[in-house]
Amino acid sequence: MIASLIAIPLCFILMHNWLQNFAYCTSISWWTFGIAAVLAT
């Protein structure tokens, strides 16, 4: 659970920045990472 609290914001920021570099930009939501963390525990 502690690892999820550290990893979710970090992954969100990294993926958000990575996805902005594509020609067809898309956005991601923070709640998708939250659902993944809940399902993983």
PyMOL commands that set and color helices and strands:
alter all, ss='L'
color gray80, all
select helices_A, chain A and resi 2-19+30-40
alter helices_A, ss='H'
color red, helices_A
deselect
rebuild
show_as cartoon
